[in-house]
Amino acid sequence: MADSVWKRIVQRFLMGVEYRLDGGLALAPTVPDGWWRAGFGQTLTWRGRTLNYRFQGDGISGSYAGDESLVLHVRPHRDVAGETRQVYIDGVDVAVKLSEGWLELTLPPAKDGKAVIFTATLKL
């Protein structure tokens, strides 16, 4: 039991994982600067969905598999106001919403059981 409590604490407060009531997922890590430079991530599995992601520097990349689309809210390491954002989903450049410092990506459902690949980076 103690292990599951610690895991939830790490997920919520260090990795910044929040399962939203609308079915979306928010990632707002509060890790030390060294982690951002070196890179970090994990695989989350819930309700028939799997999200594998890795933060590094000013970006996030990963894959998503699920029968429904996923709205992914990402709070980058630094303020993104005025930054150029590049977001690719399965190699296609897509628009991304920016709201109060959060990037909002809508990841489509997996096709033929094949995970969707995504990357989001900021350009100085």
DRENTORKOL-3810 file (N, C-alpha, C; in nm, 4 decimals):
REM DRENTORKOL-3810
@n.u->0.0825; n.v->-0.1192; n.w->0.0000; ca.u->0.0000; ca.v->0.0000; ca.w->0.0000; c.u->0.0868; c.v->0.1255; c.w->0.0000
@n.u->0.1931; n.v->0.1265; n.w->0.0782; ca.u->0.2797; ca.v->0.2443; ca.w->0.0865; c.u->0.3422; c.v->0.2764; c.w->-0.0484
@n.u->0.3779; n.v->0.1720; n.w->-0.1259; ca.u->0.4364; ca.v->0.1942; ca.w->-0.2579; c.u->0.3406; c.v->0.2679; c.w->-0.3507
@n.u->0.2129; n.v->0.2317; n.w->-0.3479; ca.u->0.1164; ca.v->0.2970; ca.w->-0.4368; c.u->0.0939; c.v->0.4427; c.w->-0.3967
@n.u->0.1017; n.v->0.4724; n.w->-0.2684; ca.u->0.0878; ca.v->0.6108; ca.w->-0.2220; c.u->0.2045; c.v->0.6938; c.w->-0.2731
@n.u->0.3273; n.v->0.6420; n.w->-0.2602; ca.u->0.4449; ca.v->0.7146; ca.w->-0.3081; c.u->0.4399; c.v->0.7321; c.w->-0.4590
@n.u->0.3952; n.v->0.6305; n.w->-0.5286; ca.u->0.3855; ca.v->0.6400; ca.w->-0.6744; c.u->0.2885; c.v->0.7517; c.w->-0.7134
@n.u->0.1743; n.v->0.7595; n.w->-0.6475; ca.u->0.0771; ca.v->0.8662; ca.w->-0.6772; c.u->0.1337; c.v->1.0039; c.w->-0.6457
@n.u->0.2091; n.v->1.0147; n.w->-0.5374; ca.u->0.2700; ca.v->1.1428; ca.w->-0.5009; c.u->0.3718; c.v->1.1853; c.w->-0.6074
@n.u->0.4572; n.v->1.0937; n.w->-0.6490; ca.u->0.5572; ca.v->1.1242; ca.w->-0.7528; c.u->0.4873; c.v->1.1615; c.w->-0.8829
@n.u->0.3863; n.v->1.0836; n.w->-0.9229; ca.u->0.3143; ca.v->1.1118; ca.w->-1.0473; c.u->0.2520; c.v->1.2501; c.w->-1.0453
@n.u->0.1863; n.v->1.2845; n.w->-0.9395; ca.u->0.1119; ca.v->1.4104; ca.w->-0.9325; c.u->0.2014; c.v->1.5313; c.w->-0.9112
@n.u->0.2929; n.v->1.5233; n.w->-0.8162; ca.u->0.3667; ca.v->1.6422; ca.w->-0.7763; c.u->0.5025; c.v->1.6579; c.w->-0.8432
@n.u->0.5700; n.v->1.5518; n.w->-0.8809; ca.u->0.6996; ca.v->1.5636; ca.w->-0.9474; c.u->0.6825; c.v->1.5569; c.w->-1.0999
@n.u->0.6132; n.v->1.4544; n.w->-1.1467; ca.u->0.5923; ca.v->1.4383; ca.w->-1.2913; c.u->0.4764; c.v->1.5232; c.w->-1.3423
@n.u->0.3911; n.v->1.5732; n.w->-1.2533; ca.u->0.2842; ca.v->1.6648; ca.w->-1.2918; c.u->0.1715; c.v->1.6013; c.w->-1.3705
@n.u->0.1456; n.v->1.4739; n.w->-1.3486; ca.u->0.0406; ca.v->1.4027; ca.w->-1.4224; c.u->-0.0952; c.v->1.4286; c.w->-1.3585
@n.u->-0.1897; n.v->1.4734; n.w->-1.4413; ca.u->-0.3257; ca.v->1.4959; ca.w->-1.3936; c.u->-0.4245; c.v->1.4403; c.w->-1.4964
@n.u->-0.5030; n.v->1.3421; n.w->-1.4555; ca.u->-0.6088; ca.v->1.2887; ca.w->-1.5401; c.u->-0.7288; c.v->1.3809; c.w->-1.5246
@n.u->-0.7686; n.v->1.4452; n.w->-1.6327; ca.u->-0.8749; ca.v->1.5455; ca.w->-1.6250; c.u->-1.0126; c.v->1.4817; c.w->-1.6383
@n.u->-1.1103; n.v->1.5486; n.w->-1.5811; ca.u->-1.2472; ca.v->1.4962; ca.w->-1.5843; c.u->-1.3042; c.v->1.4889; c.w->-1.7252
@n.u->-1.2549; n.v->1.5746; n.w->-1.8152; ca.u->-1.3049; ca.v->1.5745; ca.w->-1.9532; c.u->-1.2404; c.v->1.4655; c.w->-2.0390
@n.u->-1.1571; n.v->1.3809; n.w->-1.9779; ca.u->-1.0912; ca.v->1.2721; ca.w->-2.0504; c.u->-0.9523; c.v->1.3092; c.w->-2.0993
@n.u->-0.9154; n.v->1.4363; n.w->-2.0862; ca.u->-0.7824; ca.v->1.4805; ca.w->-2.1263; c.u->-0.6776; c.v->1.4435; c.w->-2.0228
@n.u->-0.5542; n.v->1.4718; n.w->-2.0576; ca.u->-0.4422; ca.v->1.4434; ca.w->-1.9688; c.u->-0.3529; c.v->1.5667; c.w->-1.9653
@n.u->-0.3119; n.v->1.6071; n.w->-1.8463; ca.u->-0.2221; ca.v->1.7220; ca.w->-1.8300; c.u->-0.0876; c.v->1.6740; c.w->-1.7778
@n.u->0.0195; n.v->1.7303; n.w->-1.8349; ca.u->0.1556; ca.v->1.7028; ca.w->-1.7908; c.u->0.2217; c.v->1.8350; c.w->-1.7564
@n.u->0.2550; n.v->1.8548; n.w->-1.6295; ca.u->0.3171; ca.v->1.9789; ca.w->-1.5835; c.u->0.4282; c.v->1.9446; c.w->-1.4834
@n.u->0.5390; n.v->1.8887; n.w->-1.5331; ca.u->0.6453; ca.v->1.8455; ca.w->-1.4431; c.u->0.7072; c.v->1.9603; c.w->-1.3632
@n.u->0.7482; n.v->1.9277; n.w->-1.2412; ca.u->0.8171; ca.v->2.0237; ca.w->-1.1548; c.u->0.9542; c.v->1.9682; c.w->-1.1167
@n.u->1.0187; n.v->1.9034; n.w->-1.2112; ca.u->1.1479; ca.v->1.8389; ca.w->-1.1863; c.u->1.2612; c.v->1.9410; c.w->-1.1887
@n.u->1.3774; n.v->1.9077; n.w->-1.1320; ca.u->1.4927; ca.v->1.9989; ca.w->-1.1339; c.u->1.5432; c.v->2.0249; c.w->-1.2766
@n.u->1.6145; n.v->2.1373; n.w->-1.2946; ca.u->1.6668; ca.v->2.1762; ca.w->-1.4260; c.u->1.7511; c.v->2.0669; c.w->-1.4908
@n.u->1.8291; n.v->1.9959; n.w->-1.4116; ca.u->1.9124; ca.v->1.8886; ca.w->-1.4657; c.u->1.8321; c.v->1.7804; c.w->-1.5359
@n.u->1.7131; n.v->1.7532; n.w->-1.4866; ca.u->1.6268; ca.v->1.6541; ca.w->-1.5502; c.u->1.5850; c.v->1.7012; c.w->-1.6887
@n.u->1.5519; n.v->1.8305; n.w->-1.7022; ca.u->1.5112; ca.v->1.8843; ca.w->-1.8321; c.u->1.6257; c.v->1.8732; c.w->-1.9321
@n.u->1.7488; n.v->1.9012; n.w->-1.8879; ca.u->1.8643; ca.v->1.8927; ca.w->-1.9776; c.u->1.8898; c.v->1.7480; c.w->-2.0191
@n.u->1.8855; n.v->1.6571; n.w->-1.9225; ca.u->1.9147; ca.v->1.5160; ca.w->-1.9496; c.u->1.7989; c.v->1.4446; c.w->-2.0188
@n.u->1.6771; n.v->1.4892; n.w->-1.9911; ca.u->1.5583; ca.v->1.4244; ca.w->-2.0464; c.u->1.4981; c.v->1.3258; c.w->-1.9476
@n.u->1.3684; n.v->1.3137; n.w->-1.9517; ca.u->1.2968; ca.v->1.2214; ca.w->-1.8634; c.u->1.1611; c.v->1.1917; c.w->-1.9242
@n.u->1.1002; n.v->1.0854; n.w->-1.8818; ca.u->0.9679; ca.v->1.0494; ca.w->-1.9311; c.u->0.9207; c.v->0.9202; c.w->-1.8682
@n.u->0.8119; n.v->0.8698; n.w->-1.9223; ca.u->0.7553; ca.v->0.7460; ca.w->-1.8698; c.u->0.6466; c.v->0.6969; c.w->-1.9640
@n.u->0.5909; n.v->0.5830; n.w->-1.9315; ca.u->0.4759; ca.v->0.5280; ca.w->-2.0031; c.u->0.3586; c.v->0.5221; c.w->-1.9068
@n.u->0.2465; n.v->0.5797; n.w->-1.9490; ca.u->0.1233; ca.v->0.5765; ca.w->-1.8706; c.u->0.0217; c.v->0.4892; c.w->-1.9434
@n.u->-0.0466; n.v->0.4046; n.w->-1.8691; ca.u->-0.1511; ca.v->0.3198; ca.w->-1.9262; c.u->-0.2752; c.v->0.3336; c.w->-1.8399
@n.u->-0.3875; n.v->0.3679; n.w->-1.9033; ca.u->-0.5133; ca.v->0.3856; ca.w->-1.8313; c.u->-0.6285; c.v->0.3732; c.w->-1.9305
@n.u->-0.7389; n.v->0.3177; n.w->-1.8866; ca.u->-0.8635; ca.v->0.3057; ca.w->-1.9623; c.u->-0.8433; c.v->0.2651; c.w->-2.1091
@n.u->-0.7588; n.v->0.1672; n.w->-2.1335; ca.u->-0.7350; ca.v->0.1192; ca.w->-2.2694; c.u->-0.6495; c.v->0.2121; c.w->-2.3540
@n.u->-0.5819; n.v->0.3057; n.w->-2.2907; ca.u->-0.4954; ca.v->0.4005; ca.w->-2.3608; c.u->-0.3519; c.v->0.3841; c.w->-2.3105
@n.u->-0.2557; n.v->0.4151; n.w->-2.3971; ca.u->-0.1152; ca.v->0.4143; ca.w->-2.3581; c.u->-0.0474; c.v->0.5374; c.w->-2.4152
@n.u->0.0173; n.v->0.6134; n.w->-2.3284; ca.u->0.0948; ca.v->0.7301; ca.w->-2.3697; c.u->0.2376; c.v->0.7093; c.w->-2.3216
@n.u->0.3299; n.v->0.7116; n.w->-2.4159; ca.u->0.4718; ca.v->0.7049; ca.w->-2.3853; c.u->0.5280; c.v->0.8410; c.w->-2.4215
@n.u->0.5945; n.v->0.9097; n.w->-2.3280; ca.u->0.6461; ca.v->1.0430; ca.w->-2.3592; c.u->0.7821; c.v->1.0663; c.w->-2.2972
@n.u->0.8525; n.v->1.1624; n.w->-2.3563; ca.u->0.9838; ca.v->1.2025; ca.w->-2.3062; c.u->0.9986; c.v->1.3528; c.w->-2.3243
@n.u->1.0245; n.v->1.4220; n.w->-2.2141; ca.u->1.0581; ca.v->1.5639; ca.w->-2.2173; c.u->1.2096; c.v->1.5747; c.w->-2.2298
@n.u->1.2561; n.v->1.6700; n.w->-2.3085; ca.u->1.3986; ca.v->1.7011; ca.w->-2.3118; c.u->1.4147; c.v->1.8425; c.w->-2.3635
@n.u->1.4898; n.v->1.9230; n.w->-2.2890; ca.u->1.5104; ca.v->2.0621; ca.w->-2.3286; c.u->1.3779; c.v->2.1346; c.w->-2.3426
@n.u->1.3526; n.v->2.1872; n.w->-2.4608; ca.u->1.2298; ca.v->2.2630; ca.w->-2.4863; c.u->1.1286; c.v->2.1836; c.w->-2.5679
@n.u->1.1231; n.v->2.0539; n.w->-2.5473; ca.u->1.0296; ca.v->1.9755; ca.w->-2.6259; c.u->0.9799; c.v->1.8512; c.w->-2.5555
@n.u->0.8819; n.v->1.7914; n.w->-2.6198; ca.u->0.8259; ca.v->1.6643; ca.w->-2.5747; c.u->0.8043; c.v->1.5794; c.w->-2.6992
@n.u->0.8286; n.v->1.4518; n.w->-2.6877; ca.u->0.8010; ca.v->1.3601; ca.w->-2.7977; c.u->0.7464; c.v->1.2315; c.w->-2.7384
@n.u->0.6795; n.v->1.1556; n.w->-2.8218; ca.u->0.6264; ca.v->1.0306; ca.w->-2.7712; c.u->0.5312; c.v->0.9634; c.w->-2.8669
@n.u->0.4565; n.v->0.8703; n.w->-2.8129; ca.u->0.3581; ca.v->0.7964; ca.w->-2.8917; c.u->0.2320; c.v->0.7778; c.w->-2.8084
@n.u->0.1205; n.v->0.7646; n.w->-2.8797; ca.u->-0.0083; ca.v->0.7468; ca.w->-2.8139; c.u->-0.0867; c.v->0.6390; c.w->-2.8871
@n.u->-0.1447; n.v->0.5487; n.w->-2.8112; ca.u->-0.2322; ca.v->0.4457; ca.w->-2.8667; c.u->-0.3601; c.v->0.4415; c.w->-2.7842
@n.u->-0.4718; n.v->0.4522; n.w->-2.8516; ca.u->-0.6017; ca.v->0.4455; ca.w->-2.7862; c.u->-0.7110; c.v->0.4485; c.w->-2.8907
@n.u->-0.8302; n.v->0.4042; n.w->-2.8533; ca.u->-0.9427; ca.v->0.4009; ca.w->-2.9463; c.u->-1.0084; c.v->0.5367; c.w->-2.9648
@n.u->-0.9787; n.v->0.6315; n.w->-2.8749; ca.u->-1.0354; ca.v->0.7666; ca.w->-2.8824; c.u->-0.9222; c.v->0.8679; c.w->-2.8886
@n.u->-0.9525; n.v->0.9856; n.w->-2.9414; ca.u->-0.8515; ca.v->1.0913; ca.w->-2.9428; c.u->-0.8221; c.v->1.1340; c.w->-2.7990
@n.u->-0.7076; n.v->1.1971; n.w->-2.7797; ca.u->-0.6644; ca.v->1.2425; ca.w->-2.6481; c.u->-0.6234; c.v->1.3884; c.w->-2.6573
@n.u->-0.6836; n.v->1.4721; n.w->-2.5727; ca.u->-0.6391; ca.v->1.6105; ca.w->-2.5615; c.u->-0.5296; c.v->1.6111; c.w->-2.4549
@n.u->-0.4082; n.v->1.6446; n.w->-2.5000; ca.u->-0.2916; ca.v->1.6444; ca.w->-2.4135; c.u->-0.2525; c.v->1.7888; c.w->-2.3840
@n.u->-0.2565; n.v->1.8257; n.w->-2.2571; ca.u->-0.2187; ca.v->1.9595; ca.w->-2.2119; c.u->-0.0772; c.v->1.9497; c.w->-2.1563
@n.u->0.0140; n.v->2.0315; n.w->-2.2087; ca.u->0.1543; ca.v->2.0243; ca.w->-2.1697; c.u->0.2017; c.v->2.1611; c.w->-2.1229
@n.u->0.2579; n.v->2.1648; n.w->-2.0022; ca.u->0.3195; ca.v->2.2888; ca.w->-1.9537; c.u->0.4705; c.v->2.2725; c.w->-1.9701
@n.u->0.5283; n.v->2.3474; n.w->-2.0665; ca.u->0.6729; ca.v->2.3376; ca.w->-2.0894; c.u->0.7544; c.v->2.3910; c.w->-1.9723
@n.u->0.8833; n.v->2.3663; n.w->-1.9799; ca.u->0.9786; ca.v->2.4050; ca.w->-1.8752; c.u->0.9840; c.v->2.5557; c.w->-1.8540
@n.u->0.9599; n.v->2.6308; n.w->-1.9586; ca.u->0.9664; ca.v->2.7761; ca.w->-1.9467; c.u->0.8464; c.v->2.8383; c.w->-2.0171
@n.u->0.8267; n.v->2.9665; n.w->-1.9971; ca.u->0.7157; ca.v->3.0380; ca.w->-2.0572; c.u->0.7238; c.v->3.0298; c.w->-2.2098
@n.u->0.6133; n.v->3.0005; n.w->-2.2746; ca.u->0.6134; ca.v->2.9839; ca.w->-2.4196; c.u->0.5487; c.v->3.1000; c.w->-2.4939
@n.u->0.5099; n.v->3.2037; n.w->-2.4227; ca.u->0.4483; ca.v->3.3191; ca.w->-2.4892; c.u->0.5471; c.v->3.3780; c.w->-2.5886
@n.u->0.5028; n.v->3.3996; n.w->-2.7104; ca.u->0.5858; ca.v->3.4591; ca.w->-2.8135; c.u->0.6825; c.v->3.3630; c.w->-2.8795
@n.u->0.6850; n.v->3.2382; n.w->-2.8387; ca.u->0.7740; ca.v->3.1388; ca.w->-2.8990; c.u->0.7090; c.v->3.0785; c.w->-3.0235
@n.u->0.7919; n.v->3.0355; n.w->-3.1160; ca.u->0.7436; ca.v->2.9610; ca.w->-3.2316; c.u->0.7317; c.v->2.8151; c.w->-3.1898
@n.u->0.6186; n.v->2.7574; n.w->-3.2156; ca.u->0.5958; ca.v->2.6183; ca.w->-3.1773; c.u->0.5876; c.v->2.5315; c.w->-3.3020
@n.u->0.6548; n.v->2.4190; n.w->-3.3000; ca.u->0.6450; ca.v->2.3220; ca.w->-3.4079; c.u->0.5885; c.v->2.1943; c.w->-3.3493
@n.u->0.4772; n.v->2.1500; n.w->-3.4047; ca.u->0.4146; ca.v->2.0275; ca.w->-3.3566; c.u->0.3888; c.v->1.9369; c.w->-3.4767
@n.u->0.4326; n.v->1.8133; n.w->-3.4638; ca.u->0.4119; ca.v->1.7136; ca.w->-3.5687; c.u->0.3402; c.v->1.5945; c.w->-3.5082
@n.u->0.2376; n.v->1.5496; n.w->-3.5772; ca.u->0.1672; ca.v->1.4283; ca.w->-3.5382; c.u->0.1725; c.v->1.3353; c.w->-3.6580
@n.u->0.2344; n.v->1.2205; n.w->-3.6409; ca.u->0.2607; ca.v->1.1259; ca.w->-3.7489; c.u->0.3270; c.v->1.1947; c.w->-3.8683
@n.u->0.4222; n.v->1.2840; n.w->-3.8393; ca.u->0.4998; ca.v->1.3505; ca.w->-3.9431; c.u->0.4332; c.v->1.4689; c.w->-4.0100
@n.u->0.3099; n.v->1.5000; n.w->-3.9713; ca.u->0.2358; ca.v->1.6110; ca.w->-4.0321; c.u->0.2399; c.v->1.7309; c.w->-3.9374
@n.u->0.2794; n.v->1.8479; n.w->-3.9899; ca.u->0.2831; ca.v->1.9719; ca.w->-3.9122; c.u->0.1394; c.v->2.0121; c.w->-3.8792
@n.u->0.1086; n.v->2.0316; n.w->-3.7531; ca.u->-0.0275; ca.v->2.0672; ca.w->-3.7119; c.u->-0.0263; c.v->2.1923; c.w->-3.6246
@n.u->-0.1388; n.v->2.2592; n.w->-3.6204; ca.u->-0.1535; ca.v->2.3759; ca.w->-3.5339; c.u->-0.1722; c.v->2.3288; c.w->-3.3904
@n.u->-0.1273; n.v->2.4103; n.w->-3.2986; ca.u->-0.1423; ca.v->2.3774; ca.w->-3.1570; c.u->-0.1997; c.v->2.4986; c.w->-3.0860
@n.u->-0.2867; n.v->2.4732; n.w->-2.9928; ca.u->-0.3449; ca.v->2.5806; ca.w->-2.9125; c.u->-0.2511; c.v->2.6146; c.w->-2.7980
@n.u->-0.2443; n.v->2.7430; n.w->-2.7667; ca.u->-0.1681; ca.v->2.7895; ca.w->-2.6518; c.u->-0.2640; c.v->2.8650; c.w->-2.5626
@n.u->-0.2746; n.v->2.8221; n.w->-2.4369; ca.u->-0.3675; ca.v->2.8861; ca.w->-2.3444; c.u->-0.3045; c.v->2.8960; c.w->-2.2061
@n.u->-0.2803; n.v->3.0175; n.w->-2.1614; ca.u->-0.2268; ca.v->3.0432; ca.w->-2.0275; c.u->-0.1015; c.v->2.9609; c.w->-1.9973
@n.u->-0.0096; n.v->2.9555; n.w->-2.0935; ca.u->0.1166; ca.v->2.8846; ca.w->-2.0746; c.u->0.1122; c.v->2.7355; c.w->-2.1023
@n.u->-0.0019; n.v->2.6842; n.w->-2.1417; ca.u->-0.0173; ca.v->2.5420; ca.w->-2.1725; c.u->-0.0242; c.v->2.5227; c.w->-2.3237
@n.u->0.0452; n.v->2.4218; n.w->-2.3737; ca.u->0.0269; ca.v->2.3770; ca.w->-2.5117; c.u->-0.0836; c.v->2.2725; c.w->-2.5094
@n.u->-0.1725; n.v->2.2785; n.w->-2.6049; ca.u->-0.2820; ca.v->2.1809; ca.w->-2.6112; c.u->-0.2745; c.v->2.1073; c.w->-2.7442
@n.u->-0.2451; n.v->1.9798; n.w->-2.7374; ca.u->-0.2351; ca.v->1.8952; ca.w->-2.8562; c.u->-0.3509; c.v->1.7967; c.w->-2.8556
@n.u->-0.4119; n.v->1.7768; n.w->-2.9691; ca.u->-0.5149; ca.v->1.6737; ca.w->-2.9806; c.u->-0.4554; c.v->1.5584; c.w->-3.0593
@n.u->-0.4333; n.v->1.4484; n.w->-2.9902; ca.u->-0.3756; ca.v->1.3296; ca.w->-3.0525; c.u->-0.4878; c.v->1.2405; c.w->-3.1027
@n.u->-0.4845; n.v->1.2034; n.w->-3.2305; ca.u->-0.5918; ca.v->1.1206; ca.w->-3.2856; c.u->-0.5834; c.v->0.9764; c.w->-3.2353
@n.u->-0.6926; n.v->0.9017; n.w->-3.2517; ca.u->-0.6886; ca.v->0.7604; ca.w->-3.2118; c.u->-0.5906; c.v->0.6823; c.w->-3.2988
@n.u->-0.5426; n.v->0.5725; n.w->-3.2456; ca.u->-0.4525; ca.v->0.4850; ca.w->-3.3205; c.u->-0.5275; c.v->0.4252; c.w->-3.4395
@n.u->-0.4572; n.v->0.4099; n.w->-3.5502; ca.u->-0.5169; ca.v->0.3496; ca.w->-3.6696; c.u->-0.4599; c.v->0.2104; c.w->-3.6888
@n.u->-0.5475; n.v->0.1150; n.w->-3.7057; ca.u->-0.5063; ca.v->-0.0238; ca.w->-3.7265; c.u->-0.4114; c.v->-0.0728; c.w->-3.6165
@n.u->-0.4345; n.v->-0.0259; n.w->-3.4945; ca.u->-0.3536; ca.v->-0.0682; ca.w->-3.3814; c.u->-0.2150; c.v->-0.0061; c.w->-3.3765
@n.u->-0.1853; n.v->0.0877; n.w->-3.4677; ca.u->-0.0531; ca.v->0.1512; ca.w->-3.4733; c.u->-0.0560; c.v->0.2830; c.w->-3.3969
@n.u->0.0367; n.v->0.2995; n.w->-3.3034; ca.u->0.0422; ca.v->0.4203; ca.w->-3.2202; c.u->0.0688; c.v->0.5450; c.w->-3.3038
@n.u->0.0179; n.v->0.6567; n.w->-3.2585; ca.u->0.0397; ca.v->0.7877; ca.w->-3.3178; c.u->0.1710; c.v->0.8424; c.w->-3.2606
@n.u->0.2574; n.v->0.8940; n.w->-3.3452; ca.u->0.3856; ca.v->0.9492; ca.w->-3.3026; c.u->0.3730; c.v->1.1025; c.w->-3.3026
@n.u->0.4202; n.v->1.1680; n.w->-3.1968; ca.u->0.4110; ca.v->1.3138; ca.w->-3.1908; c.u->0.5402; c.v->1.3749; c.w->-3.1384
@n.u->0.5661; n.v->1.4985; n.w->-3.1796; ca.u->0.6747; ca.v->1.5793; ca.w->-3.1261; c.u->0.6263; c.v->1.7225; c.w->-3.1167
@n.u->0.6674; n.v->1.7917; n.w->-3.0146; ca.u->0.6358; ca.v->1.9335; ca.w->-2.9985; c.u->0.7624; c.v->2.0012; c.w->-2.9471
@n.u->0.8094; n.v->2.1027; n.w->-3.0204; ca.u->0.9284; ca.v->2.1748; ca.w->-2.9792; c.u->0.9040; c.v->2.3249; c.w->-2.9857
@n.u->0.9865; n.v->2.3981; n.w->-2.9128; ca.u->0.9827; ca.v->2.5438; ca.w->-2.9137; c.u->1.1093; c.v->2.5943; c.w->-2.9803
@n.u->1.0988; n.v->2.6977; n.w->-3.0567; ca.u->1.2144; ca.v->2.7597; ca.w->-3.1209; c.u->1.2366; c.v->2.8966; c.w->-3.0616
@n.u->1.3598; n.v->2.9263; n.w->-3.0247; ca.u->1.3922; ca.v->3.0574; ca.w->-2.9696; c.u->1.3849; c.v->3.1637; c.w->-3.0769
END
